[in-house]
Amino acid sequence: MGSSRVAQEAKEMAEVVTQSKNVVQRKRKLESELKFLDAQITALSSEFEGQKEELDKLTHEDALRSKMQEANKSEMARIRRADIV
């Protein structure tokens, strides 16, 4: 084997090693990005659930307030009728 052939094989091997390192590096980068995105999704989901719970609470309070207003209206009407008699 000539020295140019050995040099060519060494060059090709170095390219394979470099390409393999690049693939591993890209894979690690993607895995890191995936972990980051998973953390963001978890945080956003938690924030959403908190907002949903707050909205549910406000909706429930609003329904109770409406019931109380309706009960007060009925009581006022009853009192007015009693005053007329």
mmCIF file of the N, C-alpha and C atoms, coordinates in Angstrom:
data_MODEL
# 
_entry.id   MODEL 
# 
loop_
_atom_site.group_PDB 
_atom_site.id 
_atom_site.type_symbol 
_atom_site.label_atom_id 
_atom_site.label_alt_id 
_atom_site.label_comp_id 
_atom_site.label_asym_id 
_atom_site.label_entity_id 
_atom_site.label_seq_id 
_atom_site.pdbx_PDB_ins_code 
_atom_site.Cartn_x 
_atom_site.Cartn_y 
_atom_site.Cartn_z 
_atom_site.occupancy 
_atom_site.B_iso_or_equiv 
_atom_site.pdbx_formal_charge 
_atom_site.auth_seq_id 
_atom_site.auth_comp_id 
_atom_site.auth_asym_id 
_atom_site.auth_atom_id 
_atom_site.pdbx_PDB_model_num 
ATOM 1   N N  . MET A 1 1  ? 0.844    -1.168 0.000  1.00 0.00 ? 1  MET A N  1 
ATOM 2   C CA . MET A 1 1  ? 0.000    0.000  0.000  1.00 0.00 ? 1  MET A CA 1 
ATOM 3   C C  . MET A 1 1  ? 0.887    1.229  0.000  1.00 0.00 ? 1  MET A C  1 
ATOM 4   N N  . GLY A 1 2  ? 0.537    2.185  -0.865 1.00 0.00 ? 2  GLY A N  1 
ATOM 5   C CA . GLY A 1 2  ? 1.327    3.402  -0.933 1.00 0.00 ? 2  GLY A CA 1 
ATOM 6   C C  . GLY A 1 2  ? 0.951    4.374  0.167  1.00 0.00 ? 2  GLY A C  1 
ATOM 7   N N  . SER A 1 3  ? 1.845    5.331  0.374  1.00 0.00 ? 3  SER A N  1 
ATOM 8   C CA . SER A 1 3  ? 1.608    6.304  1.443  1.00 0.00 ? 3  SER A CA 1 
ATOM 9   C C  . SER A 1 3  ? 0.402    7.191  1.136  1.00 0.00 ? 3  SER A C  1 
ATOM 10  N N  . SER A 1 4  ? 0.134    7.439  -0.144 1.00 0.00 ? 4  SER A N  1 
ATOM 11  C CA . SER A 1 4  ? -1.042   8.261  -0.461 1.00 0.00 ? 4  SER A CA 1 
ATOM 12  C C  . SER A 1 4  ? -2.330   7.502  -0.149 1.00 0.00 ? 4  SER A C  1 
ATOM 13  N N  . ARG A 1 5  ? -2.303   6.190  -0.339 1.00 0.00 ? 5  ARG A N  1 
ATOM 14  C CA . ARG A 1 5  ? -3.480   5.361  -0.013 1.00 0.00 ? 5  ARG A CA 1 
ATOM 15  C C  . ARG A 1 5  ? -3.722   5.361  1.497  1.00 0.00 ? 5  ARG A C  1 
ATOM 16  N N  . VAL A 1 6  ? -2.663   5.225  2.275  1.00 0.00 ? 6  VAL A N  1 
ATOM 17  C CA . VAL A 1 6  ? -2.768   5.242  3.727  1.00 0.00 ? 6  VAL A CA 1 
ATOM 18  C C  . VAL A 1 6  ? -3.288   6.608  4.184  1.00 0.00 ? 6  VAL A C  1 
ATOM 19  N N  . ALA A 1 7  ? -2.780   7.662  3.584  1.00 0.00 ? 7  ALA A N  1 
ATOM 20  C CA . ALA A 1 7  ? -3.223   9.012  3.933  1.00 0.00 ? 7  ALA A CA 1 
ATOM 21  C C  . ALA A 1 7  ? -4.702   9.188  3.592  1.00 0.00 ? 7  ALA A C  1 
ATOM 22  N N  . GLN A 1 8  ? -5.125   8.660  2.426  1.00 0.00 ? 8  GLN A N  1 
ATOM 23  C CA . GLN A 1 8  ? -6.525   8.755  2.020  1.00 0.00 ? 8  GLN A CA 1 
ATOM 24  C C  . GLN A 1 8  ? -7.423   7.998  2.992  1.00 0.00 ? 8  GLN A C  1 
ATOM 25  N N  . GLU A 1 9  ? -7.020   6.810  3.392  1.00 0.00 ? 9  GLU A N  1 
ATOM 26  C CA . GLU A 1 9  ? -7.810   6.028  4.350  1.00 0.00 ? 9  GLU A CA 1 
ATOM 27  C C  . GLU A 1 9  ? -7.879   6.724  5.706  1.00 0.00 ? 9  GLU A C  1 
ATOM 28  N N  . ALA A 1 10 ? -6.798   7.321  6.121  1.00 0.00 ? 10 ALA A N  1 
ATOM 29  C CA . ALA A 1 10 ? -6.781   8.055  7.389  1.00 0.00 ? 10 ALA A CA 1 
ATOM 30  C C  . ALA A 1 10 ? -7.717   9.254  7.308  1.00 0.00 ? 10 ALA A C  1 
ATOM 31  N N  . LYS A 1 11 ? -7.688   9.923  6.157  1.00 0.00 ? 11 LYS A N  1 
ATOM 32  C CA . LYS A 1 11 ? -8.566   11.080 5.961  1.00 0.00 ? 11 LYS A CA 1 
ATOM 33  C C  . LYS A 1 11 ? -10.034  10.644 5.994  1.00 0.00 ? 11 LYS A C  1 
ATOM 34  N N  . GLU A 1 12 ? -10.344  9.550  5.313  1.00 0.00 ? 12 GLU A N  1 
ATOM 35  C CA . GLU A 1 12 ? -11.720  9.045  5.298  1.00 0.00 ? 12 GLU A CA 1 
ATOM 36  C C  . GLU A 1 12 ? -12.164  8.621  6.701  1.00 0.00 ? 12 GLU A C  1 
ATOM 37  N N  . MET A 1 13 ? -11.268  7.977  7.434  1.00 0.00 ? 13 MET A N  1 
ATOM 38  C CA . MET A 1 13 ? -11.593  7.552  8.797  1.00 0.00 ? 13 MET A CA 1 
ATOM 39  C C  . MET A 1 13 ? -11.842  8.773  9.676  1.00 0.00 ? 13 MET A C  1 
ATOM 40  N N  . ALA A 1 14 ? -11.045  9.797  9.529  1.00 0.00 ? 14 ALA A N  1 
ATOM 41  C CA . ALA A 1 14 ? -11.216  11.023 10.305 1.00 0.00 ? 14 ALA A CA 1 
ATOM 42  C C  . ALA A 1 14 ? -12.564  11.660 9.983  1.00 0.00 ? 14 ALA A C  1 
ATOM 43  N N  . GLU A 1 15 ? -12.955  11.632 8.700  1.00 0.00 ? 15 GLU A N  1 
ATOM 44  C CA . GLU A 1 15 ? -14.258  12.182 8.301  1.00 0.00 ? 15 GLU A CA 1 
ATOM 45  C C  . GLU A 1 15 ? -15.404  11.387 8.932  1.00 0.00 ? 15 GLU A C  1 
ATOM 46  N N  . VAL A 1 16 ? -15.264  10.075 8.967  1.00 0.00 ? 16 VAL A N  1 
ATOM 47  C CA . VAL A 1 16 ? -16.286  9.228  9.582  1.00 0.00 ? 16 VAL A CA 1 
ATOM 48  C C  . VAL A 1 16 ? -16.404  9.538  11.074 1.00 0.00 ? 16 VAL A C  1 
ATOM 49  N N  . VAL A 1 17 ? -15.261  9.659  11.733 1.00 0.00 ? 17 VAL A N  1 
ATOM 50  C CA . VAL A 1 17 ? -15.255  9.965  13.167 1.00 0.00 ? 17 VAL A CA 1 
ATOM 51  C C  . VAL A 1 17 ? -15.883  11.334 13.414 1.00 0.00 ? 17 VAL A C  1 
ATOM 52  N N  . THR A 1 18 ? -15.515  12.318 12.605 1.00 0.00 ? 18 THR A N  1 
ATOM 53  C CA . THR A 1 18 ? -16.066  13.672 12.743 1.00 0.00 ? 18 THR A CA 1 
ATOM 54  C C  . THR A 1 18 ? -17.566  13.657 12.523 1.00 0.00 ? 18 THR A C  1 
ATOM 55  N N  . GLN A 1 19 ? -18.012  12.956 11.504 1.00 0.00 ? 19 GLN A N  1 
ATOM 56  C CA . GLN A 1 19 ? -19.441  12.879 11.218 1.00 0.00 ? 19 GLN A CA 1 
ATOM 57  C C  . GLN A 1 19 ? -20.175  12.186 12.363 1.00 0.00 ? 19 GLN A C  1 
ATOM 58  N N  . SER A 1 20 ? -19.587  11.138 12.893 1.00 0.00 ? 20 SER A N  1 
ATOM 59  C CA . SER A 1 20 ? -20.192  10.424 14.006 1.00 0.00 ? 20 SER A CA 1 
ATOM 60  C C  . SER A 1 20 ? -20.296  11.328 15.238 1.00 0.00 ? 20 SER A C  1 
ATOM 61  N N  . LYS A 1 21 ? -19.242  12.102 15.501 1.00 0.00 ? 21 LYS A N  1 
ATOM 62  C CA . LYS A 1 21 ? -19.272  13.042 16.624 1.00 0.00 ? 21 LYS A CA 1 
ATOM 63  C C  . LYS A 1 21 ? -20.363  14.094 16.412 1.00 0.00 ? 21 LYS A C  1 
ATOM 64  N N  . ASN A 1 22 ? -20.505  14.567 15.173 1.00 0.00 ? 22 ASN A N  1 
ATOM 65  C CA . ASN A 1 22 ? -21.545  15.555 14.859 1.00 0.00 ? 22 ASN A CA 1 
ATOM 66  C C  . ASN A 1 22 ? -22.939  14.987 15.112 1.00 0.00 ? 22 ASN A C  1 
ATOM 67  N N  . VAL A 1 23 ? -23.140  13.749 14.744 1.00 0.00 ? 23 VAL A N  1 
ATOM 68  C CA . VAL A 1 23 ? -24.443  13.108 14.962 1.00 0.00 ? 23 VAL A CA 1 
ATOM 69  C C  . VAL A 1 23 ? -24.728  13.004 16.457 1.00 0.00 ? 23 VAL A C  1 
ATOM 70  N N  . VAL A 1 24 ? -23.739  12.584 17.213 1.00 0.00 ? 24 VAL A N  1 
ATOM 71  C CA . VAL A 1 24 ? -23.907  12.456 18.663 1.00 0.00 ? 24 VAL A CA 1 
ATOM 72  C C  . VAL A 1 24 ? -24.187  13.827 19.278 1.00 0.00 ? 24 VAL A C  1 
ATOM 73  N N  . GLN A 1 25 ? -23.461  14.838 18.824 1.00 0.00 ? 25 GLN A N  1 
ATOM 74  C CA . GLN A 1 25 ? -23.655  16.193 19.338 1.00 0.00 ? 25 GLN A CA 1 
ATOM 75  C C  . GLN A 1 25 ? -25.060  16.707 19.019 1.00 0.00 ? 25 GLN A C  1 
ATOM 76  N N  . ARG A 1 26 ? -25.511  16.485 17.791 1.00 0.00 ? 26 ARG A N  1 
ATOM 77  C CA . ARG A 1 26 ? -26.855  16.924 17.406 1.00 0.00 ? 26 ARG A CA 1 
ATOM 78  C C  . ARG A 1 26 ? -27.921  16.180 18.208 1.00 0.00 ? 26 ARG A C  1 
ATOM 79  N N  . LYS A 1 27 ? -27.694  14.892 18.442 1.00 0.00 ? 27 LYS A N  1 
ATOM 80  C CA . LYS A 1 27 ? -28.639  14.100 19.225 1.00 0.00 ? 27 LYS A CA 1 
ATOM 81  C C  . LYS A 1 27 ? -28.730  14.638 20.648 1.00 0.00 ? 27 LYS A C  1 
ATOM 82  N N  . ARG A 1 28 ? -27.592  14.949 21.259 1.00 0.00 ? 28 ARG A N  1 
ATOM 83  C CA . ARG A 1 28 ? -27.591  15.506 22.616 1.00 0.00 ? 28 ARG A CA 1 
ATOM 84  C C  . ARG A 1 28 ? -28.301  16.856 22.654 1.00 0.00 ? 28 ARG A C  1 
ATOM 85  N N  . LYS A 1 29 ? -28.042  17.667 21.624 1.00 0.00 ? 29 LYS A N  1 
ATOM 86  C CA . LYS A 1 29 ? -28.687  18.979 21.557 1.00 0.00 ? 29 LYS A CA 1 
ATOM 87  C C  . LYS A 1 29 ? -30.204  18.823 21.461 1.00 0.00 ? 29 LYS A C  1 
ATOM 88  N N  . LEU A 1 30 ? -30.670  17.916 20.620 1.00 0.00 ? 30 LEU A N  1 
ATOM 89  C CA . LEU A 1 30 ? -32.110  17.680 20.489 1.00 0.00 ? 30 LEU A CA 1 
ATOM 90  C C  . LEU A 1 30 ? -32.712  17.141 21.784 1.00 0.00 ? 30 LEU A C  1 
ATOM 91  N N  . GLU A 1 31 ? -31.992  16.252 22.446 1.00 0.00 ? 31 GLU A N  1 
ATOM 92  C CA . GLU A 1 31 ? -32.474  15.722 23.727 1.00 0.00 ? 31 GLU A CA 1 
ATOM 93  C C  . GLU A 1 31 ? -32.582  16.838 24.763 1.00 0.00 ? 31 GLU A C  1 
ATOM 94  N N  . SER A 1 32 ? -31.605  17.728 24.766 1.00 0.00 ? 32 SER A N  1 
ATOM 95  C CA . SER A 1 32 ? -31.628  18.869 25.680 1.00 0.00 ? 32 SER A CA 1 
ATOM 96  C C  . SER A 1 32 ? -32.809  19.784 25.366 1.00 0.00 ? 32 SER A C  1 
ATOM 97  N N  . GLU A 1 33 ? -33.037  20.054 24.086 1.00 0.00 ? 33 GLU A N  1 
ATOM 98  C CA . GLU A 1 33 ? -34.168  20.886 23.676 1.00 0.00 ? 33 GLU A CA 1 
ATOM 99  C C  . GLU A 1 33 ? -35.495  20.228 24.048 1.00 0.00 ? 33 GLU A C  1 
ATOM 100 N N  . LEU A 1 34 ? -35.567  18.918 23.917 1.00 0.00 ? 34 LEU A N  1 
ATOM 101 C CA . LEU A 1 34 ? -36.780  18.190 24.287 1.00 0.00 ? 34 LEU A CA 1 
ATOM 102 C C  . LEU A 1 34 ? -37.053  18.318 25.784 1.00 0.00 ? 34 LEU A C  1 
ATOM 103 N N  . LYS A 1 35 ? -36.011  18.181 26.594 1.00 0.00 ? 35 LYS A N  1 
ATOM 104 C CA . LYS A 1 35 ? -36.175  18.335 28.048 1.00 0.00 ? 35 LYS A CA 1 
ATOM 105 C C  . LYS A 1 35 ? -36.662  19.747 28.374 1.00 0.00 ? 35 LYS A C  1 
ATOM 106 N N  . PHE A 1 36 ? -36.080  20.737 27.710 1.00 0.00 ? 36 PHE A N  1 
ATOM 107 C CA . PHE A 1 36 ? -36.480  22.127 27.931 1.00 0.00 ? 36 PHE A CA 1 
ATOM 108 C C  . PHE A 1 36 ? -37.941  22.328 27.545 1.00 0.00 ? 36 PHE A C  1 
ATOM 109 N N  . LEU A 1 37 ? -38.332  21.795 26.393 1.00 0.00 ? 37 LEU A N  1 
ATOM 110 C CA . LEU A 1 37 ? -39.718  21.934 25.940 1.00 0.00 ? 37 LEU A CA 1 
ATOM 111 C C  . LEU A 1 37 ? -40.677  21.192 26.867 1.00 0.00 ? 37 LEU A C  1 
ATOM 112 N N  . ASP A 1 38 ? -40.283  20.029 27.341 1.00 0.00 ? 38 ASP A N  1 
ATOM 113 C CA . ASP A 1 38 ? -41.118  19.292 28.300 1.00 0.00 ? 38 ASP A CA 1 
ATOM 114 C C  . ASP A 1 38 ? -41.323  20.104 29.575 1.00 0.00 ? 38 ASP A C  1 
ATOM 115 N N  . ALA A 1 39 ? -40.264  20.759 30.035 1.00 0.00 ? 39 ALA A N  1 
ATOM 116 C CA . ALA A 1 39 ? -40.365  21.593 31.240 1.00 0.00 ? 39 ALA A CA 1 
ATOM 117 C C  . ALA A 1 39 ? -41.302  22.772 30.987 1.00 0.00 ? 39 ALA A C  1 
ATOM 118 N N  . GLN A 1 40 ? -41.199  23.375 29.803 1.00 0.00 ? 40 GLN A N  1 
ATOM 119 C CA . GLN A 1 40 ? -42.097  24.486 29.465 1.00 0.00 ? 40 GLN A CA 1 
ATOM 120 C C  . GLN A 1 40 ? -43.546  24.012 29.401 1.00 0.00 ? 40 GLN A C  1 
ATOM 121 N N  . ILE A 1 41 ? -43.767  22.862 28.796 1.00 0.00 ? 41 ILE A N  1 
ATOM 122 C CA . ILE A 1 41 ? -45.123  22.314 28.697 1.00 0.00 ? 41 ILE A CA 1 
ATOM 123 C C  . ILE A 1 41 ? -45.683  22.058 30.093 1.00 0.00 ? 41 ILE A C  1 
ATOM 124 N N  . THR A 1 42 ? -44.868  21.497 30.962 1.00 0.00 ? 42 THR A N  1 
ATOM 125 C CA . THR A 1 42 ? -45.310  21.232 32.336 1.00 0.00 ? 42 THR A CA 1 
ATOM 126 C C  . THR A 1 42 ? -45.663  22.535 33.045 1.00 0.00 ? 42 THR A C  1 
ATOM 127 N N  . ALA A 1 43 ? -44.818  23.548 32.895 1.00 0.00 ? 43 ALA A N  1 
ATOM 128 C CA . ALA A 1 43 ? -45.079  24.835 33.537 1.00 0.00 ? 43 ALA A CA 1 
ATOM 129 C C  . ALA A 1 43 ? -46.347  25.476 32.986 1.00 0.00 ? 43 ALA A C  1 
ATOM 130 N N  . LEU A 1 44 ? -46.505  25.448 31.669 1.00 0.00 ? 44 LEU A N  1 
ATOM 131 C CA . LEU A 1 44 ? -47.699  26.042 31.051 1.00 0.00 ? 44 LEU A CA 1 
ATOM 132 C C  . LEU A 1 44 ? -48.958  25.278 31.446 1.00 0.00 ? 44 LEU A C  1 
ATOM 133 N N  . SER A 1 45 ? -48.854  23.974 31.518 1.00 0.00 ? 45 SER A N  1 
ATOM 134 C CA . SER A 1 45 ? -49.995  23.163 31.912 1.00 0.00 ? 45 SER A CA 1 
ATOM 135 C C  . SER A 1 45 ? -50.399  23.478 33.347 1.00 0.00 ? 45 SER A C  1 
ATOM 136 N N  . SER A 1 46 ? -49.408  23.622 34.212 1.00 0.00 ? 46 SER A N  1 
ATOM 137 C CA . SER A 1 46 ? -49.680  23.960 35.605 1.00 0.00 ? 46 SER A CA 1 
ATOM 138 C C  . SER A 1 46 ? -50.321  25.340 35.710 1.00 0.00 ? 46 SER A C  1 
ATOM 139 N N  . GLU A 1 47 ? -49.808  26.285 34.958 1.00 0.00 ? 47 GLU A N  1 
ATOM 140 C CA . GLU A 1 47 ? -50.382  27.635 34.949 1.00 0.00 ? 47 GLU A CA 1 
ATOM 141 C C  . GLU A 1 47 ? -51.818  27.601 34.442 1.00 0.00 ? 47 GLU A C  1 
ATOM 142 N N  . PHE A 1 48 ? -52.049  26.840 33.395 1.00 0.00 ? 48 PHE A N  1 
ATOM 143 C CA . PHE A 1 48 ? -53.398  26.717 32.837 1.00 0.00 ? 48 PHE A CA 1 
ATOM 144 C C  . PHE A 1 48 ? -54.353  26.129 33.870 1.00 0.00 ? 48 PHE A C  1 
ATOM 145 N N  . GLU A 1 49 ? -53.927  25.087 34.553 1.00 0.00 ? 49 GLU A N  1 
ATOM 146 C CA . GLU A 1 49 ? -54.779  24.453 35.557 1.00 0.00 ? 49 GLU A CA 1 
ATOM 147 C C  . GLU A 1 49 ? -55.113  25.431 36.685 1.00 0.00 ? 49 GLU A C  1 
ATOM 148 N N  . GLY A 1 50 ? -54.134  26.228 37.082 1.00 0.00 ? 50 GLY A N  1 
ATOM 149 C CA . GLY A 1 50 ? -54.379  27.234 38.109 1.00 0.00 ? 50 GLY A CA 1 
ATOM 150 C C  . GLY A 1 50 ? -55.406  28.257 37.658 1.00 0.00 ? 50 GLY A C  1 
ATOM 151 N N  . GLN A 1 51 ? -55.276  28.697 36.411 1.00 0.00 ? 51 GLN A N  1 
ATOM 152 C CA . GLN A 1 51 ? -56.233  29.666 35.873 1.00 0.00 ? 51 GLN A CA 1 
ATOM 153 C C  . GLN A 1 51 ? -57.615  29.042 35.736 1.00 0.00 ? 51 GLN A C  1 
ATOM 154 N N  . LYS A 1 52 ? -57.661  27.785 35.344 1.00 0.00 ? 52 LYS A N  1 
ATOM 155 C CA . LYS A 1 52 ? -58.941  27.090 35.199 1.00 0.00 ? 52 LYS A CA 1 
ATOM 156 C C  . LYS A 1 52 ? -59.625  26.956 36.559 1.00 0.00 ? 52 LYS A C  1 
ATOM 157 N N  . GLU A 1 53 ? -58.851  26.592 37.578 1.00 0.00 ? 53 GLU A N  1 
ATOM 158 C CA . GLU A 1 53 ? -59.418  26.483 38.923 1.00 0.00 ? 53 GLU A CA 1 
ATOM 159 C C  . GLU A 1 53 ? -59.957  27.833 39.397 1.00 0.00 ? 53 GLU A C  1 
ATOM 160 N N  . GLU A 1 54 ? -59.213  28.904 39.124 1.00 0.00 ? 54 GLU A N  1 
ATOM 161 C CA . GLU A 1 54 ? -59.664  30.244 39.505 1.00 0.00 ? 54 GLU A CA 1 
ATOM 162 C C  . GLU A 1 54 ? -60.958  30.600 38.781 1.00 0.00 ? 54 GLU A C  1 
ATOM 163 N N  . LEU A 1 55 ? -61.034  30.281 37.508 1.00 0.00 ? 55 LEU A N  1 
ATOM 164 C CA . LEU A 1 55 ? -62.255  30.560 36.741 1.00 0.00 ? 55 LEU A CA 1 
ATOM 165 C C  . LEU A 1 55 ? -63.425  29.737 37.270 1.00 0.00 ? 55 LEU A C  1 
ATOM 166 N N  . ASP A 1 56 ? -63.184  28.479 37.587 1.00 0.00 ? 56 ASP A N  1 
ATOM 167 C CA . ASP A 1 56 ? -64.242  27.635 38.161 1.00 0.00 ? 56 ASP A CA 1 
ATOM 168 C C  . ASP A 1 56 ? -64.746  28.227 39.475 1.00 0.00 ? 56 ASP A C  1 
ATOM 169 N N  . LYS A 1 57 ? -63.819  28.705 40.300 1.00 0.00 ? 57 LYS A N  1 
ATOM 170 C CA . LYS A 1 57 ? -64.189  29.316 41.579 1.00 0.00 ? 57 LYS A CA 1 
ATOM 171 C C  . LYS A 1 57 ? -65.034  30.566 41.338 1.00 0.00 ? 57 LYS A C  1 
ATOM 172 N N  . LEU A 1 58 ? -64.588  31.422 40.408 1.00 0.00 ? 58 LEU A N  1 
ATOM 173 C CA . LEU A 1 58 ? -65.334  32.647 40.115 1.00 0.00 ? 58 LEU A CA 1 
ATOM 174 C C  . LEU A 1 58 ? -66.716  32.337 39.543 1.00 0.00 ? 58 LEU A C  1 
ATOM 175 N N  . THR A 1 59 ? -66.787  31.322 38.703 1.00 0.00 ? 59 THR A N  1 
ATOM 176 C CA . THR A 1 59 ? -68.071  30.919 38.118 1.00 0.00 ? 59 THR A CA 1 
ATOM 177 C C  . THR A 1 59 ? -69.014  30.436 39.219 1.00 0.00 ? 59 THR A C  1 
ATOM 178 N N  . HIS A 1 60 ? -68.498  29.642 40.130 1.00 0.00 ? 60 HIS A N  1 
ATOM 179 C CA . HIS A 1 60 ? -69.301  29.143 41.251 1.00 0.00 ? 60 HIS A CA 1 
ATOM 180 C C  . HIS A 1 60 ? -69.780  30.307 42.131 1.00 0.00 ? 60 HIS A C  1 
ATOM 181 N N  . GLU A 1 61 ? -68.875  31.225 42.437 1.00 0.00 ? 61 GLU A N  1 
ATOM 182 C CA . GLU A 1 61 ? -69.250  32.391 43.245 1.00 0.00 ? 61 GLU A CA 1 
ATOM 183 C C  . GLU A 1 61 ? -70.311  33.231 42.540 1.00 0.00 ? 61 GLU A C  1 
ATOM 184 N N  . ASP A 1 62 ? -70.163  33.385 41.239 1.00 0.00 ? 62 ASP A N  1 
ATOM 185 C CA . ASP A 1 62 ? -71.136  34.155 40.462 1.00 0.00 ? 62 ASP A CA 1 
ATOM 186 C C  . ASP A 1 62 ? -72.510  33.483 40.492 1.00 0.00 ? 62 ASP A C  1 
ATOM 187 N N  . ALA A 1 63 ? -72.531  32.167 40.384 1.00 0.00 ? 63 ALA A N  1 
ATOM 188 C CA . ALA A 1 63 ? -73.795  31.433 40.444 1.00 0.00 ? 63 ALA A CA 1 
ATOM 189 C C  . ALA A 1 63 ? -74.445  31.602 41.817 1.00 0.00 ? 63 ALA A C  1 
ATOM 190 N N  . LEU A 1 64 ? -73.646  31.535 42.884 1.00 0.00 ? 64 LEU A N  1 
ATOM 191 C CA . LEU A 1 64 ? -74.184  31.743 44.234 1.00 0.00 ? 64 LEU A CA 1 
ATOM 192 C C  . LEU A 1 64 ? -74.725  33.162 44.401 1.00 0.00 ? 64 LEU A C  1 
ATOM 193 N N  . ARG A 1 65 ? -73.983  34.135 43.867 1.00 0.00 ? 65 ARG A N  1 
ATOM 194 C CA . ARG A 1 65 ? -74.414  35.525 43.944 1.00 0.00 ? 65 ARG A CA 1 
ATOM 195 C C  . ARG A 1 65 ? -75.744  35.710 43.218 1.00 0.00 ? 65 ARG A C  1 
ATOM 196 N N  . SER A 1 66 ? -75.888  35.103 42.071 1.00 0.00 ? 66 SER A N  1 
ATOM 197 C CA . SER A 1 66 ? -77.141  35.198 41.315 1.00 0.00 ? 66 SER A CA 1 
ATOM 198 C C  . SER A 1 66 ? -78.294  34.569 42.091 1.00 0.00 ? 66 SER A C  1 
ATOM 199 N N  . LYS A 1 67 ? -78.043  33.427 42.710 1.00 0.00 ? 67 LYS A N  1 
ATOM 200 C CA . LYS A 1 67 ? -79.079  32.772 43.514 1.00 0.00 ? 67 LYS A CA 1 
ATOM 201 C C  . LYS A 1 67 ? -79.496  33.658 44.681 1.00 0.00 ? 67 LYS A C  1 
ATOM 202 N N  . MET A 1 68 ? -78.508  34.283 45.337 1.00 0.00 ? 68 MET A N  1 
ATOM 203 C CA . MET A 1 68 ? -78.816  35.152 46.471 1.00 0.00 ? 68 MET A CA 1 
ATOM 204 C C  . MET A 1 68 ? -79.616  36.378 46.016 1.00 0.00 ? 68 MET A C  1 
ATOM 205 N N  . GLN A 1 69 ? -79.253  36.945 44.868 1.00 0.00 ? 69 GLN A N  1 
ATOM 206 C CA . GLN A 1 69 ? -79.989  38.089 44.353 1.00 0.00 ? 69 GLN A CA 1 
ATOM 207 C C  . GLN A 1 69 ? -81.430  37.703 44.045 1.00 0.00 ? 69 GLN A C  1 
ATOM 208 N N  . GLU A 1 70 ? -81.594  36.543 43.463 1.00 0.00 ? 70 GLU A N  1 
ATOM 209 C CA . GLU A 1 70 ? -82.941  36.070 43.144 1.00 0.00 ? 70 GLU A CA 1 
ATOM 210 C C  . GLU A 1 70 ? -83.735  35.828 44.427 1.00 0.00 ? 70 GLU A C  1 
ATOM 211 N N  . ALA A 1 71 ? -83.093  35.256 45.426 1.00 0.00 ? 71 ALA A N  1 
ATOM 212 C CA . ALA A 1 71 ? -83.765  35.027 46.707 1.00 0.00 ? 71 ALA A CA 1 
ATOM 213 C C  . ALA A 1 71 ? -84.130  36.360 47.359 1.00 0.00 ? 71 ALA A C  1 
ATOM 214 N N  . ASN A 1 72 ? -83.225  37.339 47.273 1.00 0.00 ? 72 ASN A N  1 
ATOM 215 C CA . ASN A 1 72 ? -83.517  38.659 47.835 1.00 0.00 ? 72 ASN A CA 1 
ATOM 216 C C  . ASN A 1 72 ? -84.684  39.329 47.109 1.00 0.00 ? 72 ASN A C  1 
ATOM 217 N N  . LYS A 1 73 ? -84.728  39.195 45.790 1.00 0.00 ? 73 LYS A N  1 
ATOM 218 C CA . LYS A 1 73 ? -85.849  39.755 45.017 1.00 0.00 ? 73 LYS A CA 1 
ATOM 219 C C  . LYS A 1 73 ? -87.162  39.125 45.466 1.00 0.00 ? 73 LYS A C  1 
ATOM 220 N N  . SER A 1 74 ? -87.147  37.817 45.601 1.00 0.00 ? 74 SER A N  1 
ATOM 221 C CA . SER A 1 74 ? -88.358  37.115 46.026 1.00 0.00 ? 74 SER A CA 1 
ATOM 222 C C  . SER A 1 74 ? -88.774  37.561 47.422 1.00 0.00 ? 74 SER A C  1 
ATOM 223 N N  . GLU A 1 75 ? -87.821  37.709 48.318 1.00 0.00 ? 75 GLU A N  1 
ATOM 224 C CA . GLU A 1 75 ? -88.118  38.144 49.686 1.00 0.00 ? 75 GLU A CA 1 
ATOM 225 C C  . GLU A 1 75 ? -88.671  39.571 49.691 1.00 0.00 ? 75 GLU A C  1 
ATOM 226 N N  . MET A 1 76 ? -88.083  40.443 48.887 1.00 0.00 ? 76 MET A N  1 
ATOM 227 C CA . MET A 1 76 ? -88.571  41.833 48.788 1.00 0.00 ? 76 MET A CA 1 
ATOM 228 C C  . MET A 1 76 ? -90.007  41.845 48.260 1.00 0.00 ? 76 MET A C  1 
ATOM 229 N N  . ALA A 1 77 ? -90.274  41.047 47.259 1.00 0.00 ? 77 ALA A N  1 
ATOM 230 C CA . ALA A 1 77 ? -91.628  40.979 46.700 1.00 0.00 ? 77 ALA A CA 1 
ATOM 231 C C  . ALA A 1 77 ? -92.591  40.455 47.751 1.00 0.00 ? 77 ALA A C  1 
ATOM 232 N N  . ARG A 1 78 ? -92.177  39.468 48.507 1.00 0.00 ? 78 ARG A N  1 
ATOM 233 C CA . ARG A 1 78 ? -93.033  38.917 49.568 1.00 0.00 ? 78 ARG A CA 1 
ATOM 234 C C  . ARG A 1 78 ? -93.319  39.977 50.622 1.00 0.00 ? 78 ARG A C  1 
ATOM 235 N N  . ILE A 1 79 ? -92.282  40.723 50.992 1.00 0.00 ? 79 ILE A N  1 
ATOM 236 C CA . ILE A 1 79 ? -92.462  41.779 52.002 1.00 0.00 ? 79 ILE A CA 1 
ATOM 237 C C  . ILE A 1 79 ? -93.402  42.865 51.486 1.00 0.00 ? 79 ILE A C  1 
ATOM 238 N N  . ARG A 1 80 ? -93.233  43.246 50.218 1.00 0.00 ? 80 ARG A N  1 
ATOM 239 C CA . ARG A 1 80 ? -94.125  44.266 49.628 1.00 0.00 ? 80 ARG A CA 1 
ATOM 240 C C  . ARG A 1 80 ? -95.566  43.802 49.647 1.00 0.00 ? 80 ARG A C  1 
ATOM 241 N N  . ARG A 1 81 ? -95.768  42.554 49.310 1.00 0.00 ? 81 ARG A N  1 
ATOM 242 C CA . ARG A 1 81 ? -97.136  42.020 49.318 1.00 0.00 ? 81 ARG A CA 1 
ATOM 243 C C  . ARG A 1 81 ? -97.708  42.039 50.752 1.00 0.00 ? 81 ARG A C  1 
ATOM 244 N N  . ALA A 1 82 ? -96.857  41.736 51.700 1.00 0.00 ? 82 ALA A N  1 
ATOM 245 C CA . ALA A 1 82 ? -97.303  41.718 53.098 1.00 0.00 ? 82 ALA A CA 1 
ATOM 246 C C  . ALA A 1 82 ? -97.642  43.138 53.560 1.00 0.00 ? 82 ALA A C  1 
ATOM 247 N N  . ASP A 1 83 ? -96.890  44.140 53.065 1.00 0.00 ? 83 ASP A N  1 
ATOM 248 C CA . ASP A 1 83 ? -97.159  45.527 53.436 1.00 0.00 ? 83 ASP A CA 1 
ATOM 249 C C  . ASP A 1 83 ? -98.475  46.020 52.875 1.00 0.00 ? 83 ASP A C  1 
ATOM 250 N N  . ILE A 1 84 ? -98.831  45.511 51.701 1.00 0.00 ? 84 ILE A N  1 
ATOM 251 C CA . ILE A 1 84 ? -100.065 45.939 51.043 1.00 0.00 ? 84 ILE A CA 1 
ATOM 252 C C  . ILE A 1 84 ? -101.272 45.395 51.787 1.00 0.00 ? 84 ILE A C  1 
ATOM 253 N N  . VAL A 1 85 ? -101.190 44.258 52.306 1.00 0.00 ? 85 VAL A N  1 
ATOM 254 C CA . VAL A 1 85 ? -102.323 43.610 52.987 1.00 0.00 ? 85 VAL A CA 1 
ATOM 255 C C  . VAL A 1 85 ? -102.606 44.227 54.309 1.00 0.00 ? 85 VAL A C  1 
# 
